Amino acid sequence: MSENEIAKIIVDLCVKIHKALGPGLLESVYEAALAYELKKLGIKFASQVDIPIVYDEITMDIGFRADVIVDNQVIVELKSIEKVNPIHKKQLLTYLRLSKKKLGLLVNFNVELIKNGITRIANGL
């Protein structure tokens, strides 16, 4: 599957989850629901993935932790906050760049309409 095909599936699942659970819960609840839905579909994913960082010539195991990586291609950064700030988008772009991934989705479940809470971030895609 391509990054775009994976992203469409993730967006559809986020819509389904938001309709069922609504806004205002902890990020971990939405993460567990997304993991459950991906597993039901047989789509490979990993949650809370530690990503090492290479700086100059050294590798540091203290990089960052991705909320969910789907099919080793798309990073999903989950939020349940009042407002997504520009720094959250820049942060995901940094994650993409450092992990050499091309596509990420920033999903804020704490919104009235989930379509307003999903931001697509591309890194050379």
C-alpha positions as CSV (number, residue, x, y, z in Angstrom):
1,M,0.0,0.0,0.0
2,S,1.1,3.6,-0.7
3,E,1.3,6.2,2.0
4,N,-1.8,7.9,0.6
5,E,-3.8,4.7,0.7
6,I,-2.7,4.1,4.3
7,A,-3.6,7.7,5.2
8,K,-7.1,7.3,3.8
9,I,-7.7,4.2,5.9
10,I,-6.4,6.0,9.0
11,V,-8.6,9.0,8.4
12,D,-11.6,6.7,8.0
13,L,-10.8,4.9,11.2
14,C,-10.4,8.2,13.1
15,V,-13.8,9.3,11.9
16,K,-15.3,6.0,13.0
17,I,-13.6,6.3,16.4
18,H,-14.6,9.9,16.9
19,K,-18.2,9.2,16.1
20,A,-18.3,6.3,18.6
21,L,-16.3,7.9,21.5
22,G,-16.6,11.6,20.9
23,P,-14.1,14.3,22.0
24,G,-12.5,14.9,25.4
25,L,-10.9,11.5,26.3
26,L,-7.3,10.8,26.9
27,E,-5.0,10.3,24.0
28,S,-4.3,6.8,25.2
29,V,-8.0,5.9,24.7
30,Y,-7.9,7.0,21.0
31,E,-4.6,5.2,20.5
32,A,-6.0,2.0,21.9
33,A,-9.1,2.3,19.7
34,L,-7.0,3.0,16.6
35,A,-4.7,0.0,17.4
36,Y,-7.8,-2.2,17.8
37,E,-9.2,-1.1,14.4
38,L,-5.9,-1.5,12.6
39,K,-5.6,-5.0,14.0
40,K,-9.1,-5.9,12.9
41,L,-8.1,-4.9,9.4
42,G,-4.9,-6.9,9.5
43,I,-2.8,-3.7,8.9
44,K,0.7,-3.8,10.4
45,F,1.4,-1.1,13.0
46,A,3.4,-0.3,16.0
47,S,2.5,1.9,19.0
48,Q,4.8,4.0,21.1
49,V,7.8,3.4,18.9
50,D,11.2,4.7,20.2
51,I,13.0,6.3,17.3
52,P,16.8,6.9,17.7
53,I,18.3,10.0,16.4
54,V,21.5,10.2,14.4
55,Y,23.4,13.4,15.0
56,D,26.7,14.0,13.2
57,E,28.3,10.5,13.5
58,I,26.6,9.3,16.7
59,T,23.3,7.5,17.2
60,M,21.3,8.6,20.3
61,D,18.7,6.3,21.6
62,I,16.9,9.2,23.2
63,G,15.3,10.6,20.1
64,F,11.5,10.6,20.3
65,R,8.6,8.2,20.6
66,A,6.1,8.0,17.8
67,D,2.5,7.4,18.9
68,V,1.7,5.0,16.0
69,I,3.5,4.0,12.9
70,V,1.3,2.3,10.3
71,D,2.8,-0.2,7.9
72,N,6.3,1.3,8.7
73,Q,5.3,4.2,6.4
74,V,2.9,6.7,8.1
75,I,3.4,8.3,11.5
76,V,0.2,9.2,13.4
77,E,0.6,11.7,16.1
78,L,-2.5,11.7,18.3
79,K,-3.6,14.6,20.4
80,S,-6.6,15.4,22.6
81,I,-6.0,19.1,23.3
82,E,-8.0,22.3,23.1
83,K,-6.0,23.7,20.1
84,V,-3.3,22.4,17.8
85,N,-0.5,24.9,17.7
86,P,1.9,25.5,14.8
87,I,4.7,23.8,16.9
88,H,2.8,20.5,16.9
89,K,2.9,20.5,13.1
90,K,6.6,21.4,13.0
91,Q,7.2,18.6,15.6
92,L,5.6,16.0,13.3
93,L,7.6,17.3,10.4
94,T,10.8,16.9,12.4
95,Y,9.7,13.3,13.3
96,L,9.2,12.5,9.6
97,R,12.5,14.0,8.6
98,L,14.5,12.3,11.3
99,S,12.8,8.9,10.7
100,K,13.0,9.3,7.0
101,K,9.3,8.8,6.6
102,K,7.3,10.8,4.0
103,L,3.8,11.2,5.5
104,G,2.4,11.9,8.9
105,L,-1.1,12.6,10.2
106,L,-1.6,14.9,13.2
107,V,-5.0,13.9,14.7
108,N,-6.6,16.0,17.4
109,F,-9.7,14.1,18.8
110,N,-10.7,17.0,21.0
111,V,-12.8,18.7,18.3
112,E,-16.4,18.9,17.5
113,L,-15.9,17.7,14.0
114,I,-13.0,15.3,13.5
115,K,-12.4,16.5,9.9
116,N,-11.3,19.8,11.6
117,G,-8.8,17.9,13.8
118,I,-6.9,16.0,11.1
119,T,-3.8,17.6,9.5
120,R,-1.7,15.9,6.9
121,I,2.0,16.6,7.0
122,A,4.2,15.6,4.1
123,N,8.0,15.3,4.0
124,G,9.0,15.2,0.3
125,L,6.0,13.1,-0.8
